[in-house]
Amino acid sequence: MLRSLTLATSSSSIISKPFFSLSKTSLLFSPFPSNQTTHFPTQAPMNILKNLGFGANNKPTPSMENSAIAQGPDDDVPASGQQFSQFGAGCFWSVELAFQRVPGVTNTEAGYTQGFIHNPSYEDVCSGTTNHSEVVRVQYDPKESSYDTLLDAFWSRHDPTTLNRQGNDVGTQYRSGIYFYTPEQEKAALESMENQQKILNRKIVTEILPAKKFYSAEEYHQQYLAKGGRFGFATILYAFLSLSLAFYTFENPFLLME
């Protein structure tokens, strides 16, 4: 789903602490046969070159009014007794899945923030011209899950030392960021980054900024992996059936001669 073509590269880990990252463009590692259609959400027909990020950007310059809204604070209200936090750590599919598994998290939502366009679309964000970041807004119960626990999950699931990149996903929308709602969250985030820097051998490039207007991503992005997208149940089922067939053929070689 990356809107620009990149070369898949590999490198040894540059940090002393392992992290998990699932790239939208990790197609080389898919167990699906090469002649199978890549699993991308279905949308209205669009120019394929535009989807890949080619062609001129004909979008009008955002108005000052719309920019002010986009750059304003997140005015949504969490459920009673709950708190919000926002995290950007690359593709929001895997980020959301990671936070869904944290005890005390009551809701997650994939979306866009920190940009200059009001109500951006996924195509807007992937154009690289809006300054939006792909983020997950986490709603959590502070009685059940501390903000420090969320920060631990954030650091453990991505590489915070790569600027505007996670794996094969490249672009400003994939930058590492912590977007705080309260002074307490800001203080905890800064202290956490300082502690994290002590165990890494490259400089952390994570931005820590006040949370701004949050725009929910399109419905097909929400809980994408939890619902079986890309590397979900369908892939596991396919791998299981493939291995079962291979084993059965091995046990019955004469089938190959029919």
Accessible surface in RSA format (square Angstrom, percent):
REM  Atomic radii and reference values for relative SASA: ProtOr
REM  Chains: A
REM  Algorithm: Lee & Richards
REM  Probe-radius: 1.40
REM  Slices: 20
REM RES _ NUM      All-atoms   Total-Side   Main-Chain    Non-polar    All polar
REM                ABS   REL    ABS   REL    ABS   REL    ABS   REL    ABS   REL
RES MET A   1    19.18   9.9   7.38   4.9  11.80  28.1  13.47  11.5   5.71   7.6
RES LEU A   2    12.54   7.0   4.52   3.2   8.02  20.2   4.52   3.2   8.02  21.6
RES ARG A   3    23.92  10.0  20.97  10.7   2.95   7.0   7.27   9.9  16.65  10.1
RES SER A   4    56.70  47.9  52.08  69.5   4.62  10.7  42.52  90.5  14.18  19.9
RES LEU A   5   128.31  71.5 100.37  71.8  27.94  70.2 102.18  71.8  26.12  70.3
RES THR A   6    54.35  38.7  21.74  22.0  32.60  77.7  24.57  33.0  29.78  45.0
RES LEU A   7   151.58  84.4 143.70 102.8   7.88  19.8 144.83 101.7   6.75  18.2
RES ALA A   8    56.67  52.1  24.88  38.4  31.79  72.3  25.90  36.5  30.77  81.5
RES THR A   9    94.60  67.3  66.73  67.6  27.87  66.4  60.18  80.8  34.42  52.0
RES SER A  10   114.81  97.0  81.57 108.9  33.24  76.6  51.88 110.5  62.93  88.2
RES SER A  11   104.74  88.5  65.23  87.1  39.51  91.0  48.08 102.4  56.66  79.4
RES SER A  12    96.78  81.8  76.70 102.4  20.08  46.3  54.83 116.8  41.95  58.8
RES SER A  13    82.89  70.0  45.26  60.4  37.63  86.7  50.79 108.1  32.11  45.0
RES ILE A  14    40.91  23.3  36.71  27.3   4.19  10.1  40.37  29.1   0.54   1.5
RES ILE A  15    16.22   9.2   3.91   2.9  12.31  29.7   4.78   3.4  11.44  31.0
RES SER A  16    86.70  73.3  48.46  64.7  38.24  88.1  53.73 114.4  32.97  46.2
RES LYS A  17    66.86  32.6  65.04  39.9   1.82   4.3  42.43  38.2  24.43  26.0
RES PRO A  18   113.98  83.1  98.77  90.0  15.22  55.3 107.16  88.5   6.83  42.4
RES PHE A  19    65.80  32.9  37.30  23.1  28.49  74.1  41.46  25.1  24.34  69.7
RES PHE A  20   115.34  57.7 111.75  69.2   3.59   9.3 114.85  69.6   0.49   1.4
RES SER A  21    42.68  36.1  14.62  19.5  28.06  64.6  11.86  25.3  30.81  43.2
RES LEU A  22    34.54  19.2  31.35  22.4   3.20   8.0  31.79  22.3   2.76   7.4
RES SER A  23     7.60   6.4   4.55   6.1   3.06   7.0   5.51  11.7   2.09   2.9
RES LYS A  24     1.06   0.5   0.00   0.0   1.06   2.5   1.03   0.9   0.04   0.0
RES THR A  25    31.26  22.2  21.21  21.5  10.05  24.0  21.45  28.8   9.81  14.8
RES SER A  26    18.34  15.5  17.62  23.5   0.72   1.7   7.37  15.7  10.97  15.4
RES LEU A  27    78.59  43.8  66.83  47.8  11.76  29.6  66.97  47.0  11.62  31.3
RES LEU A  28   141.66  78.9 109.49  78.3  32.17  80.9 114.03  80.1  27.64  74.4
RES PHE A  29   154.00  77.0 130.01  80.5  24.00  62.4 136.51  82.8  17.50  50.1
RES SER A  30    31.76  26.8  15.50  20.7  16.26  37.5  11.17  23.8  20.59  28.8
RES PRO A  31    60.93  44.4  34.16  31.1  26.77  97.3  47.42  39.1  13.51  84.0
RES PHE A  32    48.14  24.1  35.00  21.7  13.14  34.2  35.00  21.2  13.14  37.6
RES PRO A  33    55.23  40.2  40.43  36.9  14.79  53.8  52.65  43.5   2.58  16.0
RES SER A  34   124.79 105.5  81.27 108.5  43.52 100.3  59.31 126.3  65.48  91.7
RES ASN A  35   137.95  95.1  99.10  95.8  38.85  93.5  46.19 111.2  91.76  88.7
RES GLN A  36    78.29  43.8  58.87  43.0  19.41  46.2  23.73  50.5  54.55  41.4
RES THR A  37   122.92  87.4 102.52 103.9  20.41  48.6  74.54 100.1  48.38  73.1
RES THR A  38    52.00  37.0  36.73  37.2  15.27  36.4  17.90  24.0  34.10  51.6
RES HIS A  39    86.14  47.1  76.01  52.8  10.13  25.9  50.22  51.8  35.92  41.8
RES PHE A  40    81.56  40.8  63.39  39.3  18.16  47.3  63.39  38.4  18.16  52.0
RES PRO A  41    23.21  16.9   4.82   4.4  18.39  66.9  13.58  11.2   9.63  59.9
RES THR A  42   134.68  95.8 104.47 105.9  30.21  72.0  76.31 102.5  58.37  88.2
RES GLN A  43    69.61  38.9  40.95  29.9  28.66  68.2  23.10  49.2  46.52  35.3
RES ALA A  44    76.94  70.7  58.66  90.5  18.28  41.6  65.55  92.3  11.39  30.2
RES PRO A  45   138.86 101.2 106.82  97.4  32.03 116.4 118.58  97.9  20.27 126.0
RES MET A  46    67.52  35.0  32.68  21.6  34.84  83.0  35.49  30.2  32.03  42.4
RES ASN A  47    94.93  65.5  77.66  75.1  17.26  41.6  30.31  72.9  64.62  62.5
RES ILE A  48   124.76  71.0 121.30  90.4   3.46   8.3 122.02  87.9   2.74   7.4
RES LEU A  49   101.64  56.6 101.64  72.7   0.00   0.0 101.64  71.4   0.00   0.0
RES LYS A  50   109.34  53.3 100.69  61.8   8.64  20.6  56.45  50.8  52.88  56.3
RES ASN A  51    43.27  29.8  42.03  40.6   1.24   3.0   9.98  24.0  33.29  32.2
RES LEU A  52    59.72  33.3  59.10  42.3   0.63   1.6  59.10  41.5   0.63   1.7
RES GLY A  53    45.55  56.2   0.00   N/A  45.55  56.2  14.08  38.7  31.47  70.5
RES PHE A  54    98.70  49.4  86.63  53.7  12.07  31.4  89.42  54.2   9.29  26.6
RES GLY A  55    70.81  87.3   0.00   N/A  70.81  87.3  39.79 109.2  31.02  69.5
RES ALA A  56    88.47  81.3  51.94  80.2  36.53  83.1  62.65  88.2  25.83  68.4
RES ASN A  57    82.89  57.2  48.26  46.6  34.63  83.4  31.87  76.7  51.02  49.3
RES ASN A  58   134.78  92.9 101.43  98.0  33.35  80.3  40.06  96.4  94.73  91.6
RES LYS A  59    95.81  46.7  75.16  46.1  20.65  49.2  35.84  32.3  59.97  63.9
RES PRO A  60   115.28  84.0  97.40  88.8  17.88  65.0 108.66  89.7   6.62  41.2
RES THR A  61   125.44  89.2  99.56 100.9  25.88  61.7  66.52  89.4  58.92  89.1
RES PRO A  62    49.39  36.0  29.53  26.9  19.86  72.2  38.23  31.6  11.16  69.3
RES SER A  63    56.06  47.4  43.90  58.6  12.16  28.0  49.81 106.1   6.24   8.7
RES MET A  64   169.03  87.5 162.11 107.3   6.91  16.5 128.75 109.5  40.27  53.4
RES GLU A  65   129.26  74.2 119.51  90.4   9.76  23.2  44.31  85.7  84.95  69.4
RES ASN A  66    56.99  39.3  56.99  55.1   0.00   0.0   0.47   1.1  56.52  54.6
RES SER A  67    22.38  18.9  22.19  29.6   0.19   0.4  15.16  32.3   7.22  10.1
RES ALA A  68    67.44  62.0  48.65  75.1  18.79  42.8  58.02  81.7   9.42  25.0
RES ILE A  69    67.55  38.4  58.52  43.6   9.03  21.8  65.53  47.2   2.02   5.5
RES ALA A  70     0.70   0.6   0.14   0.2   0.56   1.3   0.14   0.2   0.56   1.5
RES GLN A  71    53.90  30.1  38.85  28.4  15.05  35.8  24.60  52.4  29.30  22.2
RES GLY A  72    15.89  19.6   0.00   N/A  15.89  19.6  15.89  43.6   0.00   0.0
RES PRO A  73   106.90  77.9  99.69  90.9   7.21  26.2 101.82  84.1   5.08  31.6
RES ASP A  74    16.61  11.6   0.42   0.4  16.19  38.3   0.25   0.6  16.36  16.3
RES ASP A  75    99.35  69.6  75.00  74.6  24.35  57.6  39.91  93.9  59.44  59.3
RES ASP A  76    60.09  42.1  47.00  46.8  13.09  30.9  14.55  34.2  45.54  45.4
RES VAL A  77   129.33  85.1 102.01  92.4  27.32  65.8 102.30  88.9  27.03  73.3
RES PRO A  78    37.59  27.4  29.43  26.8   8.16  29.7  29.84  24.6   7.75  48.2
RES ALA A  79    53.64  49.3  37.68  58.1  15.97  36.3  49.77  70.1   3.87  10.3
RES SER A  80   116.37  98.3  82.36 109.9  34.01  78.3  55.89 119.0  60.48  84.7
RES GLY A  81    59.51  73.4   0.00   N/A  59.51  73.4  42.80 117.4  16.71  37.4
RES GLN A  82    31.93  17.9  20.98  15.3  10.95  26.1   2.82   6.0  29.11  22.1
RES GLN A  83    74.06  41.4  72.43  52.9   1.63   3.9  21.71  46.2  52.36  39.7
RES PHE A  84    16.90   8.5  13.23   8.2   3.66   9.5  13.23   8.0   3.66  10.5
RES SER A  85     0.00   0.0   0.00   0.0   0.00   0.0   0.00   0.0   0.00   0.0
RES GLN A  86     0.00   0.0   0.00   0.0   0.00   0.0   0.00   0.0   0.00   0.0
RES PHE A  87     0.10   0.0   0.00   0.0   0.10   0.3   0.00   0.0   0.10   0.3
RES GLY A  88     0.12   0.1   0.00   N/A   0.12   0.1   0.12   0.3   0.00   0.0
RES ALA A  89     0.70   0.6   0.00   0.0   0.70   1.6   0.00   0.0   0.70   1.8
RES GLY A  90     0.38   0.5   0.00   N/A   0.38   0.5   0.16   0.4   0.22   0.5
RES CYS A  91     4.70   3.6   1.78   2.0   2.92   6.9   0.59   1.5   4.12   4.4
RES PHE A  92     0.40   0.2   0.26   0.2   0.14   0.4   0.40   0.2   0.00   0.0
RES TRP A  93     4.76   1.9   3.31   1.6   1.45   3.4   3.35   1.8   1.41   2.3
RES SER A  94     2.01   1.7   0.79   1.1   1.22   2.8   0.38   0.8   1.63   2.3
RES VAL A  95     1.16   0.8   1.16   1.1   0.00   0.0   1.16   1.0   0.00   0.0
RES GLU A  96     0.92   0.5   0.92   0.7   0.00   0.0   0.70   1.4   0.22   0.2
RES LEU A  97    35.43  19.7  34.88  25.0   0.55   1.4  35.10  24.7   0.33   0.9
RES ALA A  98    25.64  23.6  14.49  22.4  11.16  25.4  20.89  29.4   4.75  12.6
RES PHE A  99     0.16   0.1   0.16   0.1   0.00   0.0   0.16   0.1   0.00   0.0
RES GLN A 100    60.02  33.6  33.48  24.5  26.53  63.2  20.78  44.2  39.24  29.8
RES ARG A 101   176.87  74.3 148.08  75.5  28.79  68.5  60.94  83.3 115.93  70.3
RES VAL A 102    16.32  10.7  11.99  10.9   4.33  10.4  13.52  11.8   2.79   7.6
RES PRO A 103   107.89  78.6  94.43  86.1  13.47  49.0 106.36  87.8   1.54   9.5
RES GLY A 104    18.91  23.3   0.00   N/A  18.91  23.3   7.07  19.4  11.84  26.5
RES VAL A 105    24.68  16.2   1.83   1.7  22.84  55.0   1.83   1.6  22.84  62.0
RES THR A 106    77.13  54.9  41.61  42.2  35.52  84.7  49.06  65.9  28.07  42.4
RES ASN A 107    75.11  51.8  68.35  66.1   6.76  16.3  14.56  35.1  60.55  58.5
RES THR A 108     7.26   5.2   2.41   2.4   4.85  11.6   0.98   1.3   6.29   9.5
RES GLU A 109    39.43  22.6  39.42  29.8   0.01   0.0  10.79  20.9  28.64  23.4
RES ALA A 110     0.03   0.0   0.03   0.0   0.00   0.0   0.03   0.0   0.00   0.0
RES GLY A 111     0.00   0.0   0.00   N/A   0.00   0.0   0.00   0.0   0.00   0.0
RES TYR A 112     0.68   0.3   0.68   0.4   0.00   0.0   0.68   0.5   0.00   0.0
RES THR A 113     0.28   0.2   0.00   0.0   0.28   0.7   0.28   0.4   0.00   0.0
RES GLN A 114     5.20   2.9   3.75   2.7   1.44   3.4   1.31   2.8   3.89   2.9
RES GLY A 115     0.42   0.5   0.00   N/A   0.42   0.5   0.00   0.0   0.42   0.9
RES PHE A 116    89.47  44.8  89.47  55.4   0.00   0.0  89.47  54.2   0.00   0.0
RES ILE A 117    32.30  18.4  32.30  24.1   0.00   0.0  32.30  23.3   0.00   0.0
RES HIS A 118    54.07  29.6  42.07  29.2  12.00  30.7  25.20  26.0  28.88  33.6
RES ASN A 119   104.90  72.3  83.62  80.8  21.28  51.2  27.57  66.4  77.33  74.7
RES PRO A 120    12.15   8.9   0.00   0.0  12.15  44.2   0.03   0.0  12.12  75.3
RES SER A 121    38.68  32.7  35.70  47.6   2.98   6.9  34.04  72.5   4.64   6.5
RES TYR A 122     0.07   0.0   0.07   0.0   0.00   0.0   0.07   0.0   0.00   0.0
RES GLU A 123    29.18  16.8  23.00  17.4   6.18  14.7  12.56  24.3  16.62  13.6
RES ASP A 124    12.28   8.6  12.27  12.2   0.00   0.0   0.13   0.3  12.15  12.1
RES VAL A 125     2.50   1.6   0.00   0.0   2.50   6.0   0.00   0.0   2.50   6.8
RES CYS A 126    10.76   8.1   0.00   0.0  10.76  25.3   0.00   0.0  10.76  11.6
RES SER A 127    49.76  42.1  16.99  22.7  32.77  75.5  26.96  57.4  22.81  31.9
RES GLY A 128    45.21  55.8   0.00   N/A  45.21  55.8  18.55  50.9  26.66  59.7
RES THR A 129    82.95  59.0  47.33  48.0  35.62  84.9  50.99  68.5  31.95  48.3
RES THR A 130     1.31   0.9   0.54   0.6   0.77   1.8   0.85   1.1   0.46   0.7
RES ASN A 131    61.61  42.5  55.48  53.6   6.13  14.8  11.65  28.0  49.96  48.3
RES HIS A 132     2.27   1.2   0.28   0.2   1.99   5.1   0.00   0.0   2.27   2.6
RES SER A 133     0.00   0.0   0.00   0.0   0.00   0.0   0.00   0.0   0.00   0.0
RES GLU A 134     0.59   0.3   0.00   0.0   0.59   1.4   0.00   0.0   0.59   0.5
RES VAL A 135     0.66   0.4   0.00   0.0   0.66   1.6   0.66   0.6   0.00   0.0
RES VAL A 136     0.00   0.0   0.00   0.0   0.00   0.0   0.00   0.0   0.00   0.0
RES ARG A 137    21.83   9.2  19.85  10.1   1.97   4.7   0.33   0.5  21.49  13.0
RES VAL A 138     0.00   0.0   0.00   0.0   0.00   0.0   0.00   0.0   0.00   0.0
RES GLN A 139    23.55  13.2  23.30  17.0   0.25   0.6   0.68   1.5  22.87  17.3
RES TYR A 140     3.49   1.6   3.49   2.0   0.00   0.0   1.26   0.9   2.23   2.8
RES ASP A 141    28.11  19.7  28.11  28.0   0.00   0.0   1.50   3.5  26.61  26.5
RES PRO A 142    56.09  40.9  35.22  32.1  20.86  75.8  35.40  29.2  20.68 128.6
RES LYS A 143   191.75  93.5 153.38  94.1  38.36  91.3 104.00  93.6  87.75  93.5
RES GLU A 144   123.06  70.7  95.01  71.9  28.05  66.8  23.91  46.3  99.15  81.0
RES SER A 145     5.73   4.8   0.24   0.3   5.49  12.7   5.21  11.1   0.52   0.7
RES SER A 146    56.52  47.8  47.27  63.1   9.25  21.3  44.03  93.8  12.49  17.5
RES TYR A 147    22.75  10.6  17.61  10.0   5.15  13.4  17.61  13.2   5.15   6.3
RES ASP A 148    83.08  58.2  81.73  81.4   1.34   3.2  25.94  61.1  57.13  57.0
RES THR A 149    55.95  39.8  53.79  54.5   2.16   5.2  32.77  44.0  23.18  35.0
RES LEU A 150     0.00   0.0   0.00   0.0   0.00   0.0   0.00   0.0   0.00   0.0
RES LEU A 151     1.29   0.7   1.29   0.9   0.00   0.0   1.29   0.9   0.00   0.0
RES ASP A 152    88.55  62.0  86.84  86.4   1.71   4.0  24.94  58.7  63.61  63.4
RES ALA A 153    18.01  16.6  10.89  16.8   7.13  16.2  17.02  24.0   1.00   2.6
RES PHE A 154     0.03   0.0   0.03   0.0   0.00   0.0   0.03   0.0   0.00   0.0
RES TRP A 155     5.92   2.4   2.78   1.3   3.14   7.4   2.78   1.5   3.14   5.1
RES SER A 156    43.99  37.2  38.83  51.8   5.16  11.9  23.55  50.1  20.44  28.6
RES ARG A 157     8.18   3.4   8.01   4.1   0.17   0.4   6.83   9.3   1.34   0.8
RES HIS A 158     0.11   0.1   0.00   0.0   0.11   0.3   0.00   0.0   0.11   0.1
RES ASP A 159    10.50   7.4  10.50  10.5   0.00   0.0   4.56  10.7   5.94   5.9
RES PRO A 160     1.01   0.7   1.01   0.9   0.00   0.0   1.01   0.8   0.00   0.0
RES THR A 161     5.01   3.6   0.01   0.0   5.01  11.9   0.01   0.0   5.01   7.6
RES THR A 162    34.17  24.3  30.67  31.1   3.50   8.3  33.29  44.7   0.88   1.3
RES LEU A 163   123.04  68.5 103.69  74.2  19.35  48.6 103.69  72.8  19.35  52.1
RES ASN A 164    37.88  26.1  37.23  36.0   0.65   1.6   7.79  18.7  30.09  29.1
RES ARG A 165    75.08  31.5  75.02  38.2   0.06   0.2  22.15  30.3  52.94  32.1
RES GLN A 166     5.19   2.9   4.23   3.1   0.96   2.3   3.92   8.4   1.27   1.0
RES GLY A 167    45.80  56.5   0.00   N/A  45.80  56.5  33.30  91.4  12.50  28.0
RES ASN A 168    16.68  11.5  16.25  15.7   0.43   1.0   2.11   5.1  14.57  14.1
RES ASP A 169     1.14   0.8   1.14   1.1   0.00   0.0   0.00   0.0   1.14   1.1
RES VAL A 170    49.82  32.8  45.40  41.1   4.42  10.7  45.40  39.4   4.42  12.0
RES GLY A 171    19.47  24.0   0.00   N/A  19.47  24.0  19.47  53.4   0.00   0.0
RES THR A 172    51.90  36.9  49.63  50.3   2.27   5.4  47.04  63.2   4.86   7.4
RES GLN A 173     5.32   3.0   5.30   3.9   0.02   0.0   0.25   0.5   5.07   3.8
RES TYR A 174     0.35   0.2   0.00   0.0   0.35   0.9   0.16   0.1   0.19   0.2
RES ARG A 175    23.72  10.0  23.56  12.0   0.17   0.4  17.81  24.3   5.91   3.6
RES SER A 176     2.47   2.1   0.00   0.0   2.47   5.7   0.09   0.2   2.39   3.3
RES GLY A 177     0.00   0.0   0.00   N/A   0.00   0.0   0.00   0.0   0.00   0.0
RES ILE A 178     0.00   0.0   0.00   0.0   0.00   0.0   0.00   0.0   0.00   0.0
RES TYR A 179     0.00   0.0   0.00   0.0   0.00   0.0   0.00   0.0   0.00   0.0
RES PHE A 180    24.00  12.0  21.62  13.4   2.38   6.2  21.62  13.1   2.38   6.8
RES TYR A 181    64.54  30.1  30.52  17.4  34.02  88.5  35.49  26.7  29.05  35.8
RES THR A 182    48.53  34.5  46.51  47.1   2.02   4.8  45.85  61.6   2.68   4.1
RES PRO A 183   101.58  74.0  95.40  87.0   6.18  22.5  96.82  79.9   4.76  29.6
RES GLU A 184   125.42  72.0 117.30  88.7   8.12  19.3  69.74 134.9  55.68  45.5
RES GLN A 185     6.58   3.7   5.67   4.1   0.91   2.2   5.74  12.2   0.83   0.6
RES GLU A 186    62.80  36.1  62.80  47.5   0.00   0.0   4.59   8.9  58.21  47.5
RES LYS A 187   128.42  62.6 124.65  76.5   3.76   9.0  96.12  86.5  32.30  34.4
RES ALA A 188    21.48  19.8  17.21  26.6   4.27   9.7  19.71  27.8   1.77   4.7
RES ALA A 189     0.00   0.0   0.00   0.0   0.00   0.0   0.00   0.0   0.00   0.0
RES LEU A 190    84.73  47.2  80.16  57.3   4.57  11.5  80.48  56.5   4.24  11.4
RES GLU A 191    81.23  46.6  79.79  60.4   1.44   3.4  34.36  66.5  46.87  38.3
RES SER A 192    19.54  16.5  13.01  17.4   6.53  15.0  11.95  25.5   7.59  10.6
RES MET A 193    47.01  24.3  47.01  31.1   0.00   0.0  45.93  39.0   1.08   1.4
RES GLU A 194   108.21  62.1 100.53  76.1   7.68  18.3  37.26  72.1  70.96  57.9
RES ASN A 195    87.45  60.3  82.16  79.4   5.29  12.7  25.91  62.3  61.54  59.5
RES GLN A 196    16.37   9.2  15.20  11.1   1.17   2.8   0.98   2.1  15.39  11.7
RES GLN A 197    61.36  34.3  56.72  41.4   4.64  11.1  42.05  89.5  19.30  14.6
RES LYS A 198   153.00  74.6 113.85  69.9  39.14  93.2  79.73  71.8  73.27  78.0
RES ILE A 199    79.34  45.2  68.26  50.9  11.08  26.7  76.13  54.8   3.21   8.7
RES LEU A 200    15.60   8.7   0.20   0.1  15.40  38.7   1.57   1.1  14.03  37.8
RES ASN A 201   113.13  78.0  77.68  75.1  35.45  85.3  45.62 109.8  67.51  65.2
RES ARG A 202   119.40  50.1 111.30  56.7   8.10  19.3  36.14  49.4  83.26  50.5
RES LYS A 203   161.92  79.0 149.40  91.7  12.52  29.8 102.56  92.3  59.36  63.2
RES ILE A 204    10.84   6.2   1.61   1.2   9.23  22.2   1.61   1.2   9.23  25.0
RES VAL A 205    51.66  34.0  30.32  27.5  21.34  51.4  37.87  32.9  13.79  37.4
RES THR A 206    11.11   7.9   0.00   0.0  11.11  26.5   0.00   0.0  11.11  16.8
RES GLU A 207    47.90  27.5  41.07  31.1   6.83  16.3  24.32  47.0  23.58  19.3
RES ILE A 208    27.48  15.6   5.16   3.8  22.31  53.8   5.16   3.7  22.31  60.6
RES LEU A 209    66.58  37.1  66.58  47.6   0.00   0.0  66.58  46.8   0.00   0.0
RES PRO A 210    72.29  52.7  72.29  65.9   0.00   0.0  72.29  59.7   0.00   0.0
RES ALA A 211    10.12   9.3   1.44   2.2   8.68  19.7   1.44   2.0   8.68  23.0
RES LYS A 212    48.73  23.8  48.73  29.9   0.00   0.0  22.21  20.0  26.52  28.2
RES LYS A 213    38.78  18.9  38.61  23.7   0.17   0.4  10.49   9.4  28.30  30.1
RES PHE A 214     9.10   4.6   1.70   1.1   7.39  19.2   1.70   1.0   7.39  21.2
RES TYR A 215    13.64   6.4  10.84   6.2   2.81   7.3  13.64  10.3   0.00   0.0
RES SER A 216    60.83  51.4  35.19  47.0  25.64  59.1  26.94  57.4  33.89  47.5
RES ALA A 217     6.52   6.0   0.00   0.0   6.52  14.8   0.02   0.0   6.50  17.2
RES GLU A 218    52.46  30.1  42.49  32.1   9.97  23.7  44.42  85.9   8.04   6.6
RES GLU A 219   129.47  74.3 120.66  91.3   8.82  21.0  68.02 131.6  61.45  50.2
RES TYR A 220    49.50  23.1  38.89  22.1  10.60  27.6  46.10  34.6   3.39   4.2
RES HIS A 221     0.01   0.0   0.00   0.0   0.01   0.0   0.00   0.0   0.01   0.0
RES GLN A 222    12.76   7.1  12.76   9.3   0.00   0.0  11.97  25.5   0.80   0.6
RES GLN A 223    54.48  30.5  52.70  38.5   1.78   4.2  20.88  44.4  33.60  25.5
RES TYR A 224    13.66   6.4  12.14   6.9   1.53   4.0  12.23   9.2   1.43   1.8
RES LEU A 225    15.16   8.4   6.78   4.9   8.38  21.1   6.78   4.8   8.38  22.6
RES ALA A 226    60.23  55.4  21.89  33.8  38.34  87.2  28.33  39.9  31.90  84.5
RES LYS A 227   125.51  61.2  86.23  52.9  39.28  93.5  78.87  71.0  46.65  49.7
RES GLY A 228    16.97  20.9   0.00   N/A  16.97  20.9  10.46  28.7   6.51  14.6
RES GLY A 229     4.92   6.1   0.00   N/A   4.92   6.1   3.30   9.1   1.61   3.6
RES ARG A 230    13.12   5.5   8.89   4.5   4.23  10.1   8.77  12.0   4.35   2.6
RES PHE A 231    59.29  29.7  40.64  25.2  18.65  48.5  41.33  25.1  17.96  51.4
RES GLY A 232    10.72  13.2   0.00   N/A  10.72  13.2  10.64  29.2   0.08   0.2
RES PHE A 233   141.78  70.9 136.29  84.4   5.48  14.3 138.02  83.7   3.76  10.7
RES ALA A 234    55.26  50.8  48.46  74.8   6.80  15.5  50.64  71.3   4.62  12.2
RES THR A 235    10.77   7.7  10.71  10.9   0.06   0.1   9.91  13.3   0.86   1.3
RES ILE A 236   113.84  64.8 110.68  82.5   3.16   7.6 113.24  81.5   0.60   1.6
RES LEU A 237    75.57  42.1  73.20  52.4   2.37   6.0  75.57  53.1   0.00   0.0
RES TYR A 238    71.31  33.3  68.78  39.1   2.53   6.6  50.18  37.7  21.13  26.0
RES ALA A 239    33.61  30.9  30.50  47.1   3.11   7.1  33.57  47.3   0.04   0.1
RES PHE A 240   129.91  65.0 126.25  78.2   3.66   9.5 129.19  78.3   0.72   2.1
RES LEU A 241    99.79  55.6  95.38  68.2   4.41  11.1  96.05  67.5   3.74  10.1
RES SER A 242    45.96  38.8  35.79  47.8  10.17  23.4  33.89  72.2  12.08  16.9
RES LEU A 243   128.86  71.8 125.06  89.5   3.80   9.6 125.39  88.1   3.47   9.3
RES SER A 244    48.01  40.6  36.47  48.7  11.54  26.6  35.80  76.2  12.21  17.1
RES LEU A 245   119.29  66.4 115.12  82.4   4.17  10.5 118.87  83.5   0.42   1.1
RES ALA A 246    60.82  55.9  47.72  73.6  13.11  29.8  55.66  78.4   5.16  13.7
RES PHE A 247   134.64  67.4 129.40  80.2   5.24  13.6 134.17  81.3   0.47   1.4
RES TYR A 248   123.00  57.4 122.04  69.4   0.95   2.5  82.84  62.3  40.15  49.5
RES THR A 249    31.02  22.1  30.37  30.8   0.64   1.5  19.92  26.8  11.10  16.8
RES PHE A 250   158.28  79.2 140.17  86.8  18.12  47.1 148.09  89.8  10.20  29.2
RES GLU A 251    98.23  56.4  72.85  55.1  25.38  60.4  18.91  36.6  79.32  64.8
RES ASN A 252    53.15  36.7  49.61  47.9   3.54   8.5  10.14  24.4  43.01  41.6
RES PRO A 253    72.10  52.5  69.36  63.2   2.74  10.0  69.55  57.4   2.55  15.9
RES PHE A 254   150.85  75.5 149.76  92.8   1.09   2.8 149.84  90.8   1.00   2.9
RES LEU A 255    74.22  41.3  60.47  43.3  13.75  34.6  60.49  42.5  13.73  36.9
RES LEU A 256   133.99  74.6 102.53  73.4  31.45  79.1 106.41  74.7  27.58  74.2
RES MET A 257   151.95  78.7 114.95  76.1  37.00  88.1 105.95  90.1  46.01  61.0
RES GLU A 258   170.87  98.1 102.44  77.5  68.43 162.9  75.49 146.0  95.39  77.9
END  Absolute sums over single chains surface
CHAIN  1 A    14262.0      11296.8       2965.2       9164.5       5097.5
END  Absolute sums over all chains
TOTAL         14262.0      11296.8       2965.2       9164.5       5097.5
